[in-house]
Each structure stands twice: as structure tokens, then as C-alpha cells.
Amino acid sequence: MASKVDGTIAAARRLLRPGDSASALLPPADSKAPHAMPGEAERVQFFIAGVQKGGTTALDSILRDHPSVQMARVKEVHHFDDEAIDWSAPDHSRLHAAFDWDAASVVRGEATPVTIYWPNALERLRRYHPSAKLIIGLRHPTFRAFSHWRMETKRGWDTLPFPQAVETEGRQRVQDAPGGVHRVFSYVERGLYAGQVERLLTLFSRPQVLFFRTDRLWLEPGQVLEAVQDFIGVERRLAAPRRYVVPLDSSDLGPIPAGSRLMLDQEFAADIRRTAALTGLDLADWLRPDYREPMPTG
């Protein structure tokens, strides 16, 4: 049964504005508590660190069914991308408040997909737990961009039509943002995976990272979930539910415009090739103009 705190968090989460951190919904840190690094057993062991609109909500939801896995009380704690934290002496108590540390014999995980994109977030995660395991779901970047735009449009956080949002006018908003990154308007930028993966692999060894294709989570859920369970070190207990979980239904906004599909496919082609080489994933079908996603639109 959900606790009163969990219910309060869920209700308050709906009031977040663009850029707000979900960590603000967790119990406040004890100002008298020391900020010493916890022991190995007291750290979160794995993180679903990307990508946004890449199946992270579905995977988080499925993993909650495993008796040996404890996911954070809220999806997207937004700890390592929280710029309000003093990262010269970070206090991790808000992250830890998202877990029940009295539970024994569980593997703890957290899912904040902006982590792979946000400057310094991966570096902060590495300092917190150099041995952490990271899971990255990758979605065809053109479809990811469109799904991202539909979500932000549905929320009322973007008013530009999709073609404008992913061309010069829309992308200028990202370039003009502090650090050249933006939580809402980064439709194209978040889909340029290769640079993000390269940065990730300079910080964590290859055996610490599991990459999967979002469309395979739908087409071959059993294989993907077996790989995930093996990776985080738990018994294979999860069924293979054929359900596609999205945080917000935006299907009424229709399909991707043909012109934008063509433009973005060309924009992403070279990066897809680099991403395939870096991750070892076969992404050749993503380069075909007739590629279609197998899962329901989300």
C-alpha cells in the first residue's frame, strides 16, 4: 500500500514546472546531518540514465514488479542534474530519501533519463558511486524527437509546430539557453546520442553500461528484460508484459510530418552510425526511410 508520503509526492509532482526537480518533492534534508559518503551497500546500485522518451517509464514500471528490486519512490528524482545542490560538497540525502533502507536483500535503482544529456550529471553520478551500473534505452532519434515535442506540447510548455520546433527557430532556443542545453526544447539535441555515449564511456567502464533499443523492449520484451535482470544481478523473475507505458498520452496530436521525418533522418544519419559503433547495437534499420516504430505511438 502506498504511504501518505508517496501519495503526497505523486500529487505534488503534477504541479512541477519545466526545469523543476522532483527532488523538491522528497522530504527535506536534515541540515544537521553529515554529508559523508555512505558505504557501498548504502548507495543506489543502478541508474536508468537515458534517454528521455526512450522507454524509461516502461522499464521503471516493469522493474517495480521484481521482488528483489527497489526502485525510487518517485520516477525521476533528478538528483544529479539538480543545480541547486552544492556539488563541491554534495548532500545525497534527498536521493536516499526516495528509498526504504530497512528493506534487506534488494537492489536499488533510480530512473532519471535526463542524466545522460545534462552537463556534469554523469560526472556527479560517478563521484557518488564509481561502480554504479547504468542502463540506457535508445530510441530512433527522429521518433524520439517527435514524441518529446508531443509531450511538451500536450503539457502546454511549447507552442511551436513541430517543423518549426526542430528547425532553426526552435533550435535557437536551446543554443541561447545557459550552457547550450534546455530541458524542454532539446528535441534534436537529445537525439544526438554518439557524443553523449562517448562521454558516458569515458566515465564508466563498458561492463558497467547496458544499452538496449526501445523498440526491442516492445518486440522482444523477454530478451531485453532477461538482459536487464542479468546486468543488475537479480534472478530472472519478470514476465514479458506487452504493454507500452507512457507518462502522458499525446496520440491525438497525430503522426510526424513527412517533411520533418525526412529532414531529421538526414540530420541524424551520421550520428546513428557512430552510436552503433560505440554501443555495439545493430541500428542499420534506423537508416532506412521506411523504418516504422512497432510500439503504439507515445
Backbone bond lengths (Angstrom), bond angles and torsions (degrees), N, CA, C in turn:
res aa  C-N    CA-C-N  psi(-1)  N-CA   C-N-CA  omega(-1)  CA-C   N-CA-C  phi
1 M - - - 1.467 - - 1.523 109.10 -
2 A 1.315 116.14 136.53 1.460 119.23 -179.25 1.515 110.08 -68.94
3 S 1.329 115.53 142.78 1.449 120.32 -179.99 1.514 110.46 -79.56
4 K 1.318 115.89 167.94 1.458 120.63 176.70 1.516 110.86 -62.13
5 V 1.360 115.82 -38.13 1.469 119.61 177.75 1.517 110.35 -62.65
6 D 1.358 117.38 -43.63 1.455 120.86 179.51 1.514 111.03 -60.08
7 G 1.339 116.55 -42.76 1.460 120.02 179.76 1.508 112.10 -64.48
8 T 1.328 116.44 -39.58 1.461 120.43 178.49 1.516 110.62 -64.34
9 I 1.333 116.38 -42.02 1.456 120.82 178.68 1.520 110.37 -61.20
10 A 1.336 116.49 -46.35 1.463 119.73 -178.06 1.520 111.73 -61.34
11 A 1.331 116.75 -40.67 1.462 120.32 179.82 1.521 111.37 -68.40
12 A 1.318 116.06 -44.07 1.464 119.65 -177.94 1.514 111.89 -68.52
13 R 1.334 116.85 -30.29 1.459 121.26 -177.17 1.522 111.40 -58.27
14 R 1.332 116.79 -32.90 1.459 120.87 -178.01 1.515 112.30 -67.72
15 L 1.328 117.85 -13.63 1.454 121.91 -177.64 1.513 112.59 -95.66
16 L 1.320 118.06 -0.86 1.452 120.42 -178.43 1.515 111.70 -63.23
17 R 1.306 116.49 142.36 1.456 123.36 175.01 1.521 109.04 -98.16
18 P 1.369 117.67 166.79 1.462 118.65 177.53 1.527 111.05 -54.18
19 G 1.340 115.80 130.94 1.460 120.37 177.15 1.508 113.88 89.45
20 D 1.337 117.98 -12.05 1.458 119.13 176.78 1.516 109.72 -65.84
21 S 1.305 116.77 149.37 1.458 121.37 177.55 1.508 110.23 -98.93
22 A 1.340 116.06 134.19 1.461 119.77 176.85 1.514 111.43 -65.44
23 S 1.327 117.37 -17.47 1.462 119.32 178.16 1.515 111.09 -62.78
24 A 1.338 116.94 -22.01 1.461 119.90 177.77 1.517 111.50 -67.28
25 L 1.337 117.26 -16.99 1.449 121.06 -178.99 1.527 112.34 -88.34
26 L 1.330 116.76 -10.46 1.454 120.52 -179.89 1.523 110.32 -86.18
27 P 1.319 117.93 162.22 1.459 120.13 179.50 1.528 110.73 -54.89
28 P 1.322 118.42 140.71 1.462 120.62 -178.91 1.507 111.89 -64.08
29 A 1.333 114.46 150.43 1.461 119.60 178.32 1.517 110.19 -68.67
30 D 1.326 115.92 147.36 1.454 121.58 175.79 1.529 107.74 -76.51
31 S 1.329 116.54 114.55 1.460 120.23 -175.66 1.526 111.90 -63.13
32 K 1.351 117.34 -19.43 1.463 120.44 -179.75 1.529 111.93 -91.96
33 A 1.333 116.73 -8.04 1.456 119.38 -177.09 1.518 110.44 -75.35
34 P 1.341 117.41 141.53 1.453 120.11 177.79 1.516 110.79 -69.48
35 H 1.339 116.20 154.36 1.447 120.83 -178.65 1.521 111.41 -101.57
36 A 1.318 117.20 23.41 1.463 120.51 -178.68 1.520 109.85 -64.58
37 M 1.342 115.16 149.05 1.448 120.41 178.43 1.517 109.98 -66.20
38 P 1.345 118.34 132.42 1.461 120.38 178.51 1.521 110.61 -69.95
39 G 1.336 116.00 165.75 1.452 120.09 176.86 1.511 110.83 -69.73
40 E 1.329 115.63 166.88 1.467 121.18 -176.99 1.519 111.74 -53.74
41 A 1.326 116.85 -43.56 1.460 120.70 -176.77 1.518 112.25 -71.20
42 E 1.326 117.96 -14.87 1.456 121.46 -177.21 1.524 112.23 -101.82
43 R 1.297 117.70 10.97 1.454 120.87 177.17 1.532 109.80 -103.17
44 V 1.317 115.47 155.83 1.459 120.46 174.81 1.527 107.13 -68.99
45 Q 1.329 116.32 131.09 1.466 119.38 -171.13 1.515 114.89 -86.96
46 F 1.350 118.38 -32.11 1.455 117.72 -179.31 1.527 110.47 -141.07
47 F 1.315 113.78 156.69 1.462 121.05 -176.33 1.530 110.06 -135.97
48 I 1.317 115.99 131.03 1.460 121.06 169.15 1.525 104.53 -87.83
49 A 1.322 116.15 99.29 1.465 121.94 -165.73 1.522 113.85 -100.32
50 G 1.298 119.21 3.46 1.450 120.64 179.20 1.526 109.95 170.46
51 V 1.333 114.12 172.28 1.458 125.81 -10.59 1.514 108.07 -101.97
52 Q 1.336 115.75 163.33 1.459 118.35 176.47 1.523 110.08 -60.76
53 K 1.329 116.41 139.25 1.461 124.05 -176.27 1.522 111.10 62.66
54 G 1.342 115.94 27.88 1.453 120.86 -178.49 1.515 114.14 -114.74
55 G 1.315 117.56 26.11 1.458 120.92 178.38 1.511 114.58 90.28
56 T 1.337 117.50 11.38 1.463 119.61 -176.41 1.528 112.10 -69.82
57 T 1.321 117.50 -35.19 1.467 119.81 178.18 1.520 110.05 -66.55
58 A 1.320 116.63 -41.58 1.462 120.13 178.63 1.520 110.96 -63.68
59 L 1.329 117.50 -46.89 1.461 120.29 -178.44 1.519 111.39 -65.03
60 D 1.325 116.87 -42.47 1.461 120.84 176.71 1.530 110.47 -57.93
61 S 1.324 116.12 -44.20 1.459 121.10 -179.00 1.522 111.48 -63.64
62 I 1.329 116.58 -42.67 1.461 120.87 -178.69 1.528 111.22 -67.47
63 L 1.328 116.81 -42.80 1.464 120.16 -177.70 1.522 112.24 -64.22
64 R 1.322 117.52 -25.18 1.468 120.46 177.85 1.534 112.32 -64.51
65 D 1.340 116.70 -16.92 1.461 120.47 178.56 1.523 112.56 -82.85
66 H 1.327 117.34 -9.11 1.470 119.70 -177.21 1.521 109.70 -84.81
67 P 1.330 118.46 127.95 1.471 120.69 -176.28 1.527 113.89 -66.77
68 S 1.331 117.96 -18.73 1.466 119.98 -178.49 1.524 112.63 -104.01
69 V 1.324 116.62 8.98 1.465 120.96 179.89 1.518 108.90 -118.36
70 Q 1.316 116.21 132.10 1.461 120.97 173.48 1.524 108.54 -118.75
71 M 1.329 115.00 110.14 1.457 119.72 175.45 1.527 108.88 -87.14
72 A 1.330 116.24 157.47 1.465 120.87 179.07 1.526 110.42 -56.77
73 R 1.324 115.66 150.55 1.471 120.30 -177.62 1.522 111.82 -58.21
74 V 1.325 117.20 -32.84 1.461 120.96 175.85 1.515 108.17 -120.35
75 K 1.307 116.99 138.55 1.461 118.69 171.64 1.518 107.24 -73.24
76 E 1.314 115.26 138.42 1.456 123.14 179.50 1.537 112.27 69.82
77 V 1.293 114.74 69.52 1.465 120.73 174.47 1.530 110.38 -66.81
78 H 1.326 117.33 -26.67 1.478 122.36 178.91 1.532 111.44 57.97
79 H 1.320 115.50 47.08 1.461 118.86 -179.43 1.521 112.06 -79.01
80 F 1.313 117.41 -53.13 1.463 120.16 -171.35 1.521 113.51 -77.65
81 D 1.308 117.68 -10.96 1.469 120.95 174.12 1.526 111.88 -105.06
82 D 1.316 116.53 14.36 1.466 121.41 -179.18 1.531 109.42 -86.04
83 E 1.315 116.58 107.62 1.466 121.18 -176.73 1.528 112.83 -79.60
84 A 1.320 116.96 -3.50 1.463 119.52 176.68 1.526 111.89 -82.31
85 I 1.329 116.64 -12.22 1.465 120.94 179.68 1.525 109.70 -81.32
86 D 1.315 115.83 142.49 1.464 121.12 173.09 1.526 107.50 -80.42
87 W 1.332 116.65 99.60 1.456 119.91 -173.66 1.520 113.13 -79.26
88 S 1.333 117.40 -2.61 1.463 118.65 171.88 1.531 110.65 -77.71
89 A 1.325 116.30 -22.25 1.467 122.04 176.28 1.529 107.36 -149.06
90 P 1.321 117.29 69.27 1.467 120.81 -170.18 1.518 114.24 -68.02
91 D 1.322 114.07 142.48 1.456 122.43 174.32 1.531 106.83 -103.38
92 H 1.322 116.69 115.47 1.461 120.68 -176.55 1.527 112.68 -95.60
93 S 1.324 117.25 13.14 1.462 119.05 -174.20 1.527 112.44 -66.16
94 R 1.334 117.98 -30.59 1.468 118.75 178.23 1.532 110.75 -66.62
95 L 1.319 116.52 -41.06 1.466 119.43 175.32 1.517 109.96 -60.74
96 H 1.308 116.81 -47.23 1.459 120.40 -176.35 1.519 112.12 -68.82
97 A 1.333 117.22 -24.68 1.465 119.90 178.66 1.526 111.94 -67.88
98 A 1.322 117.31 -13.06 1.460 121.18 179.85 1.524 112.22 -83.16
99 F 1.336 118.00 3.79 1.458 121.96 -176.51 1.524 111.67 -130.11
100 D 1.323 114.63 156.11 1.457 121.88 172.47 1.522 107.16 -96.00
101 W 1.320 116.49 104.00 1.461 120.63 -175.80 1.517 112.74 -82.28
102 D 1.330 117.25 -3.09 1.458 120.14 174.61 1.527 111.66 -82.94
103 A 1.327 116.14 -17.63 1.471 119.60 179.14 1.522 109.67 -69.58
104 A 1.324 115.33 130.85 1.462 120.39 -177.08 1.524 110.87 -100.78
105 S 1.313 116.07 155.49 1.469 123.45 172.68 1.525 112.74 57.66
106 V 1.329 115.75 42.97 1.455 119.87 175.29 1.518 109.29 -125.92
107 V 1.312 115.10 154.48 1.457 122.48 172.88 1.521 106.66 -102.32
108 R 1.313 116.65 126.78 1.460 120.41 -175.20 1.522 111.21 -99.73
109 G 1.341 114.49 136.67 1.452 119.68 -179.31 1.510 111.95 -139.79
110 E 1.313 115.55 158.97 1.471 121.50 -178.08 1.521 108.65 -142.60
111 A 1.327 116.82 146.62 1.467 121.46 -175.99 1.522 111.18 -125.58
112 T 1.318 116.41 107.17 1.469 122.86 172.23 1.528 107.00 -132.11
113 P 1.326 118.41 97.04 1.463 120.33 -170.31 1.522 115.95 -68.89
114 V 1.323 118.35 -14.96 1.465 119.59 177.55 1.528 111.34 -71.81
115 T 1.319 117.66 -12.31 1.467 121.60 -173.31 1.520 112.43 -55.55
116 I 1.309 118.20 -43.11 1.457 119.86 -176.82 1.520 111.82 -70.08
117 Y 1.320 117.43 -23.90 1.472 122.16 -176.84 1.521 112.77 -92.05
118 W 1.322 117.41 -34.19 1.465 120.77 -168.43 1.530 111.60 -76.46
119 P 1.339 118.46 132.10 1.472 120.74 -179.82 1.530 111.83 -55.64
120 N 1.316 115.13 132.93 1.469 124.33 174.70 1.527 114.52 73.67
121 A 1.325 118.42 -6.51 1.464 118.77 -177.85 1.530 111.44 -65.32
122 L 1.315 117.08 -43.65 1.461 119.68 179.60 1.526 111.25 -66.97
123 E 1.313 115.55 -37.75 1.462 119.14 178.11 1.526 110.81 -63.29
124 R 1.316 116.75 -40.41 1.463 120.87 178.32 1.523 111.16 -66.47
125 L 1.336 116.09 -39.72 1.458 120.45 178.54 1.536 109.68 -63.22
126 R 1.317 116.82 -41.56 1.457 119.71 180.00 1.531 111.75 -63.44
127 R 1.334 116.39 -40.08 1.467 118.65 178.04 1.525 110.78 -65.72
128 Y 1.321 116.27 -34.07 1.470 120.53 178.01 1.525 111.14 -68.46
129 H 1.335 116.77 -43.95 1.462 119.68 -175.85 1.532 109.01 -151.93
130 P 1.324 117.54 88.71 1.472 120.59 -177.96 1.520 113.98 -60.20
131 S 1.333 117.43 -22.38 1.464 120.83 -178.60 1.518 113.13 -98.26
132 A 1.323 117.18 9.04 1.459 120.46 -178.60 1.526 111.15 -61.35
133 K 1.332 114.97 154.56 1.457 121.19 174.34 1.525 108.38 -104.83
134 L 1.328 115.61 139.97 1.455 120.86 -177.68 1.526 110.49 -122.18
135 I 1.311 115.72 136.63 1.456 122.91 178.32 1.525 108.24 -114.24
136 I 1.331 116.23 129.48 1.461 121.72 -178.06 1.518 109.72 -126.60
137 G 1.327 116.79 117.44 1.452 121.61 173.26 1.517 109.26 -94.60
138 L 1.316 117.18 130.32 1.465 122.12 -179.24 1.523 110.00 -114.89
139 R 1.310 114.91 130.48 1.465 122.41 179.86 1.522 108.92 -115.70
140 H 1.320 116.88 148.21 1.465 119.12 175.91 1.532 107.93 -46.40
141 P 1.340 117.95 122.30 1.465 119.77 -169.43 1.524 115.28 -63.38
142 T 1.316 117.97 -28.88 1.464 119.18 177.77 1.523 110.24 -67.93
143 F 1.322 116.53 -45.85 1.464 120.31 179.08 1.523 110.91 -69.25
144 R 1.328 116.25 -33.61 1.470 119.63 176.15 1.515 110.17 -62.32
145 A 1.338 117.19 -44.60 1.462 121.31 -179.73 1.524 111.36 -60.76
146 F 1.319 116.23 -43.78 1.460 119.58 -178.60 1.526 111.09 -67.34
147 S 1.322 117.23 -41.32 1.455 120.90 177.71 1.531 110.83 -62.82
148 H 1.331 116.22 -40.76 1.466 121.83 177.50 1.531 110.29 -60.98
149 W 1.340 116.20 -47.86 1.472 120.08 -179.96 1.528 110.83 -61.65
150 R 1.319 117.18 -42.92 1.469 119.27 -179.19 1.524 110.54 -62.37
151 M 1.324 117.69 -39.31 1.461 120.64 178.60 1.527 110.78 -62.95
152 E 1.336 116.73 -47.47 1.467 119.51 -177.78 1.525 111.11 -68.26
153 T 1.330 117.18 -34.25 1.465 120.86 176.98 1.520 110.51 -67.13
154 K 1.311 115.81 -42.96 1.461 120.55 179.99 1.527 110.82 -63.64
155 R 1.327 116.00 -35.36 1.465 120.30 178.24 1.519 112.51 -75.08
156 G 1.322 117.00 -13.44 1.453 120.93 -177.72 1.513 113.62 85.57
157 W 1.340 117.74 16.55 1.453 121.33 -176.10 1.529 112.61 -97.26
158 D 1.326 117.14 -6.32 1.462 120.83 173.44 1.519 108.00 -141.58
159 T 1.322 115.44 141.77 1.462 120.73 -178.88 1.525 112.71 -119.84
160 L 1.324 117.53 -4.55 1.460 120.06 179.11 1.528 110.31 -75.35
161 P 1.329 117.74 141.36 1.459 119.84 170.66 1.531 109.31 -61.45
162 F 1.315 116.54 155.32 1.466 119.58 -174.97 1.530 113.30 -56.27
163 P 1.333 120.22 -46.96 1.466 118.35 -179.31 1.526 112.91 -55.79
164 Q 1.322 117.65 -40.40 1.466 120.31 178.47 1.527 111.10 -71.44
165 A 1.312 116.54 -36.09 1.465 120.59 -176.12 1.525 112.51 -64.97
166 V 1.347 117.40 -27.49 1.467 119.90 -176.65 1.530 112.79 -106.82
167 E 1.320 116.38 4.08 1.456 119.09 176.26 1.524 109.18 -107.82
168 T 1.321 117.95 -161.93 1.466 121.91 -169.13 1.517 113.09 -54.77
169 E 1.307 117.70 -47.42 1.464 120.71 -176.72 1.518 111.65 -59.95
170 G 1.315 116.19 -48.25 1.462 119.17 -177.65 1.514 113.20 -70.76
171 R 1.326 116.36 -39.64 1.460 119.20 -177.08 1.531 112.19 -72.53
172 Q 1.311 117.26 -21.90 1.456 120.10 176.76 1.521 110.71 -62.16
173 R 1.320 116.25 -29.92 1.467 120.21 179.57 1.528 110.95 -63.28
174 V 1.330 116.38 -33.08 1.459 120.31 177.27 1.521 109.95 -74.42
175 Q 1.318 116.44 -44.59 1.462 120.58 -179.65 1.522 111.67 -60.86
176 D 1.318 116.58 -33.64 1.468 121.10 -178.04 1.523 113.05 -82.89
177 A 1.315 117.66 -10.70 1.463 120.96 -178.38 1.530 110.05 -76.09
178 P 1.323 118.22 155.77 1.472 120.49 177.65 1.521 111.88 -54.01
179 G 1.312 115.91 127.29 1.456 120.66 179.85 1.513 114.55 74.37
180 G 1.335 117.51 2.42 1.455 120.64 -179.66 1.518 113.99 70.28
181 V 1.350 116.68 24.24 1.466 121.51 177.14 1.520 108.89 -128.98
182 H 1.312 116.62 150.98 1.461 120.63 -179.31 1.520 109.14 -146.80
183 R 1.316 116.74 135.18 1.460 121.10 -177.27 1.522 112.72 -70.76
184 V 1.324 117.97 -31.22 1.454 120.82 -173.73 1.524 112.32 -98.99
185 F 1.322 118.40 -48.45 1.458 121.89 -166.98 1.530 114.57 -91.58
186 S 1.300 118.27 9.13 1.476 122.36 -173.66 1.529 111.93 -85.34
187 Y 1.321 116.38 50.36 1.457 121.10 -176.39 1.523 112.25 -64.31
188 V 1.314 116.79 -44.80 1.463 121.38 179.83 1.523 110.72 -82.61
189 E 1.302 116.32 -45.30 1.467 121.18 -172.61 1.532 112.62 -59.81
190 R 1.306 117.40 -39.99 1.465 119.30 -179.37 1.525 111.72 -68.60
191 G 1.329 116.70 -21.28 1.460 120.56 -179.59 1.512 114.21 -87.77
192 L 1.319 117.76 -3.24 1.459 121.46 173.66 1.524 106.79 -85.93
193 Y 1.315 115.09 82.85 1.452 121.78 -167.46 1.516 114.17 -74.05
194 A 1.323 118.03 -33.31 1.465 120.40 -168.19 1.523 112.75 -57.19
195 G 1.326 117.22 -46.29 1.461 119.61 179.88 1.511 112.21 -64.07
196 Q 1.315 116.47 -37.00 1.456 120.47 178.89 1.533 110.72 -67.89
197 V 1.328 116.55 -40.62 1.462 120.82 179.03 1.530 110.56 -67.48
198 E 1.325 116.89 -41.19 1.468 120.01 177.72 1.524 110.85 -58.51
199 R 1.325 116.69 -44.75 1.463 120.70 178.62 1.522 110.70 -62.79
200 L 1.310 116.65 -43.31 1.459 121.61 179.05 1.526 111.03 -58.12
201 L 1.335 116.60 -44.32 1.460 120.66 -175.17 1.521 113.16 -78.84
202 T 1.324 117.71 -9.17 1.470 119.05 170.17 1.525 111.02 -82.25
203 L 1.324 116.28 -17.63 1.464 121.60 -176.14 1.525 112.81 -101.87
204 F 1.326 116.70 -31.40 1.461 121.87 -177.82 1.521 109.15 -128.01
205 S 1.322 116.50 141.45 1.455 119.95 179.33 1.523 110.10 -66.83
206 R 1.320 116.21 155.09 1.468 120.19 -176.84 1.524 112.53 -57.12
207 P 1.356 120.14 -39.61 1.472 118.74 178.79 1.531 114.00 -65.30
208 Q 1.333 117.45 -13.32 1.462 119.87 179.13 1.525 113.08 -87.31
209 V 1.326 117.22 -1.35 1.461 120.53 -174.47 1.522 110.38 -125.15
210 L 1.320 116.01 132.35 1.462 122.37 174.74 1.519 108.86 -115.86
211 F 1.316 116.37 122.26 1.458 121.86 175.21 1.527 108.67 -104.12
212 F 1.326 116.37 140.43 1.463 119.92 172.23 1.522 109.07 -141.58
213 R 1.310 115.74 156.72 1.465 121.54 177.11 1.523 108.93 -89.23
214 T 1.323 116.12 131.58 1.463 120.53 -179.90 1.516 111.69 -58.27
215 D 1.325 117.68 -40.47 1.462 119.46 -178.71 1.526 111.70 -66.42
216 R 1.338 117.21 -27.20 1.466 119.83 177.42 1.525 111.43 -73.28
217 L 1.324 117.32 -27.20 1.471 119.66 175.53 1.521 109.73 -63.41
218 W 1.326 116.86 -27.17 1.461 121.45 177.01 1.527 111.79 -87.14
219 L 1.358 116.43 -45.43 1.462 121.03 -176.03 1.523 112.73 -75.90
220 E 1.329 116.46 -39.76 1.461 121.85 -175.48 1.529 110.00 -131.68
221 P 1.333 117.52 60.79 1.475 119.73 -174.10 1.521 113.13 -61.15
222 G 1.327 117.27 -35.37 1.453 119.03 -179.38 1.516 112.41 -61.98
223 Q 1.332 116.67 -44.38 1.463 120.68 -179.70 1.526 111.14 -65.89
224 V 1.322 116.78 -43.67 1.460 119.95 -179.28 1.522 110.61 -64.69
225 L 1.326 117.02 -44.48 1.471 119.87 -178.04 1.524 111.82 -68.47
226 E 1.329 117.82 -33.54 1.462 119.59 174.39 1.522 110.34 -62.80
227 A 1.336 115.67 -42.82 1.465 119.61 179.69 1.522 110.91 -63.54
228 V 1.332 116.86 -41.12 1.463 120.82 -179.78 1.529 110.64 -65.24
229 Q 1.326 116.87 -45.51 1.469 120.37 -179.05 1.527 111.31 -64.40
230 D 1.325 116.62 -41.98 1.464 119.57 176.76 1.527 110.40 -61.99
231 F 1.310 116.27 -40.70 1.460 121.88 -176.33 1.520 112.06 -64.24
232 I 1.340 117.34 -42.63 1.463 119.53 -178.30 1.528 112.16 -88.31
233 G 1.327 116.76 -2.43 1.455 120.53 171.95 1.512 115.87 82.26
234 V 1.329 117.07 37.00 1.461 119.85 176.62 1.526 109.02 -122.41
235 E 1.318 115.07 159.93 1.462 121.26 179.51 1.520 109.97 -63.17
236 R 1.323 116.04 147.45 1.465 120.75 177.28 1.527 109.18 -73.52
237 R 1.309 115.83 98.15 1.467 121.11 -176.42 1.519 112.59 -120.75
238 L 1.331 117.95 -14.04 1.456 120.57 -172.72 1.513 111.64 -83.12
239 A 1.322 115.40 137.23 1.453 121.04 172.56 1.524 107.97 -74.76
240 A 1.290 116.57 179.48 1.456 120.88 -179.01 1.527 109.58 -112.58
241 P 1.325 117.18 76.83 1.465 119.65 -176.59 1.516 110.99 -69.01
242 R 1.299 116.70 132.55 1.457 120.33 177.90 1.533 107.68 -94.32
243 R 1.306 113.68 69.50 1.456 119.13 179.07 1.516 108.37 -131.56
244 Y 1.302 114.77 142.17 1.461 119.95 -179.12 1.515 107.00 -112.54
245 V 1.323 115.74 113.61 1.464 121.64 -173.56 1.521 109.23 -101.58
246 V 1.318 116.75 124.79 1.458 121.20 176.44 1.523 108.89 -126.63
247 P 1.340 117.73 148.53 1.462 119.61 -178.55 1.521 113.35 -72.99
248 L 1.354 116.87 -20.55 1.460 120.47 -176.19 1.521 108.80 -154.08
249 D 1.333 117.19 127.38 1.463 121.06 179.21 1.532 109.25 -80.57
250 S 1.337 114.97 117.76 1.461 119.80 179.38 1.518 111.22 -124.57
251 S 1.341 116.16 21.87 1.459 120.73 -174.32 1.528 113.04 -63.85
252 D 1.330 116.76 -20.39 1.460 118.96 -178.87 1.531 112.64 -71.57
253 L 1.336 117.69 -7.95 1.468 120.37 179.56 1.517 112.76 -84.49
254 G 1.320 117.18 -0.94 1.447 120.64 171.03 1.513 115.17 83.09
255 P 1.343 116.41 -176.62 1.462 121.47 -176.51 1.524 112.60 -81.96
256 I 1.314 115.44 167.42 1.455 121.38 179.04 1.530 110.12 -67.63
257 P 1.328 119.02 134.40 1.468 120.97 177.58 1.526 111.25 -60.59
258 A 1.321 116.90 138.66 1.460 121.53 -175.03 1.527 112.27 -58.83
259 G 1.329 116.82 -41.56 1.460 119.58 -179.60 1.516 112.44 -64.06
260 S 1.314 116.61 -39.64 1.460 120.81 178.62 1.517 110.83 -68.90
261 R 1.316 116.48 -36.76 1.470 120.15 177.40 1.523 109.93 -59.63
262 L 1.316 116.98 -48.48 1.461 121.33 -179.30 1.522 111.29 -62.54
263 M 1.327 117.39 -45.66 1.463 121.84 -178.14 1.520 111.08 -62.74
264 L 1.323 116.86 -45.33 1.461 120.10 -177.36 1.522 111.53 -71.39
265 D 1.321 117.64 -37.53 1.455 119.35 177.09 1.526 110.43 -58.00
266 Q 1.311 115.99 -40.89 1.465 119.76 177.84 1.527 111.18 -68.47
267 E 1.313 116.94 -39.90 1.462 122.11 178.85 1.525 111.55 -60.70
268 F 1.320 116.36 -38.97 1.460 121.12 -172.80 1.532 114.40 -92.15
269 A 1.321 119.26 -10.56 1.466 121.68 -169.19 1.529 113.10 -55.58
270 A 1.324 117.06 -51.85 1.468 119.78 -177.90 1.519 110.79 -63.58
271 D 1.323 117.15 -38.72 1.461 120.79 -179.80 1.524 111.34 -66.95
272 I 1.328 117.29 -36.16 1.464 120.47 176.96 1.527 110.20 -61.15
273 R 1.312 116.76 -42.46 1.470 120.45 179.04 1.531 110.51 -62.26
274 R 1.316 117.15 -43.99 1.468 120.72 178.90 1.516 110.97 -65.33
275 T 1.309 117.13 -40.09 1.462 121.24 179.92 1.519 111.02 -63.58
276 A 1.325 116.59 -40.90 1.461 120.56 177.77 1.524 110.70 -60.73
277 A 1.325 116.44 -43.46 1.466 120.37 -179.62 1.522 111.34 -64.99
278 L 1.309 117.22 -37.83 1.464 121.60 -177.50 1.522 112.57 -73.83
279 T 1.320 116.77 -39.04 1.465 121.01 -173.27 1.520 113.76 -93.67
280 G 1.320 116.68 -21.47 1.453 120.00 -174.26 1.516 113.25 82.11
281 L 1.311 118.15 2.99 1.454 121.61 177.72 1.525 110.03 -80.27
282 D 1.315 115.95 143.90 1.462 120.86 174.07 1.524 107.84 -84.19
283 L 1.319 115.98 109.53 1.464 121.37 -177.88 1.526 111.39 -115.78
284 A 1.329 117.30 18.15 1.463 120.98 -174.72 1.523 112.47 -58.31
285 D 1.334 117.09 -36.72 1.464 118.88 -178.40 1.525 112.15 -68.66
286 W 1.329 117.89 -22.14 1.464 120.81 177.06 1.527 111.45 -65.72
287 L 1.320 116.89 -20.82 1.459 121.23 -178.61 1.524 112.46 -85.51
288 R 1.311 116.97 -6.52 1.461 120.19 -179.17 1.532 110.19 -87.14
289 P 1.327 117.69 135.64 1.468 120.04 -179.16 1.520 113.65 -66.51
290 D 1.351 117.13 -16.72 1.460 119.70 -179.67 1.532 112.61 -94.85
291 Y 1.349 117.01 8.10 1.460 119.15 178.26 1.527 109.60 -62.30
292 R 1.325 115.56 135.43 1.461 121.72 174.72 1.524 108.10 -133.55
293 E 1.321 116.38 144.80 1.458 119.45 177.68 1.524 110.39 -73.42
294 P 1.333 117.89 140.13 1.457 120.64 -179.02 1.516 114.15 -82.34
295 M 1.330 117.05 -21.38 1.465 119.08 -174.94 1.533 109.56 -88.47
296 P 1.335 116.64 162.45 1.458 120.08 175.33 1.520 110.11 -56.25
297 T 1.308 116.14 150.88 1.459 120.26 -178.38 1.501 109.53 -64.07
298 G 1.351 116.37 133.78 1.463 120.87 178.86 1.475 111.56 -161.79
